Amino acid sequence: MLQLATKHIQSVAAGDFTKPTPPEYLQMKDEIGILAQSVDTMQSSLKKLIQGVMDASVNIVERSTHVNQTISELNAGIQEISYTTETLSAGMEETAATCEEMNATIFEVGGTVQILATKAQNGAASSEEIDQRANELKTNALISQQKANQLYATAETDLKASISQSKAVTQISELSQAILQIASQTTCSL
């Protein structure tokens, strides 16, 4: 009888919680019965604990997936902002200072995204906070994109105005040359 109880305890110790404690041991009133009841209680507690860990793992995986999806959206937004920044930098020297600020913001967002990704992969203990921060970063990225679009529109307007003014200067130059030619012809005839 003691050998069978020992085998059951050894199987529980090895992690096999599928075999129930034999009822005849649970009904015993001696030390073996008390030991069997304790092992049965321990086995039930361990099953509940393992189920709780599994449920928490599923929750962490779901939240990590959501965070990774948000990070992917942020990365796509960052790439678009980066392209707009490069276009503006090539167009106007005056907007270079603003573009540097945007690049610094993008770098900061990228760094924060990397931190969030690392935290998500390491356990997501504070996944609700990470989700909130990711949404704030997304909002900041959209604001940066709007600023970039506004700067682009301003730069385009300034560039068109400069082109228009350069055309006027070209016309004045042509008229000046024509006047100089007439004046030189007039001087030669005198």
C-alpha positions, 0 to 999 in steps of 0.5 A, a space after each residue: 500500500 505504501 509503495 503504491 502511494 509512493 509511486 503516485 507521489 513520485 509521478 506527481 513530483 515528476 509533473 504528471 498531474 493527470 492521474 487522480 489520487 486513488 480514492 481508497 487512499 483519500 478515505 484512509 484515516 491514518 498518515 497515508 490518508 493524510 499524506 494522500 489528501 495533502 498530495 491531492 490538494 497540492 496536485 489541484 493547486 498546481 493544476 490551477 497555478 499552471 492554468 493561470 500561467 497559461 492564461 497569462 501567457 495567452 494574454 501577453 501574446 495577444 497584447 504583444 501582437 497588438 503592440 507589434 502591429 502598432 509598432 509596424 504602423 508607426 514604422 510605416 509612418 516614420 518611413 513616410 515622414 523620412 521621405 518627406 523630410 528628404 524632399 524638403 531638405 533638397 528643395 530649400 536651404 531655409 527649411 533645413 533647420 526645421 528638417 533637422 528638428 523633424 529628423 531628431 523627432 523621428 530618431 527619438 520616435 524610432 528609439 522609443 519604438 525599439 524600446 517598446 519592441 524590446 519590452 514587448 518581447 521581454 514579457 509585456 508586464 506593463 502592456 497597457 502602458 506600452 499600448 498607450 505610449 505607442 498610440 501617443 507616438 503614432 499621434 506625434 508621427 501624424 502631427 509631424 507628417 502634417 507639419 512636414 506637409 505644411 513645410 513642403 507647401 510653404 517651400 513650394 510656394 516660396 520656390 514658385 515665388 522665387 522662380 517668378 522673381 527670377 523670370 522678372 530679373 531675366 526680362 530686366 536683363 534682356 531689356 537692359 542689353 537691348 537698351 545698351 545695344 541701342 545706345 552703342 549704335 546711337 553712339 557709333 552713329 554720332 
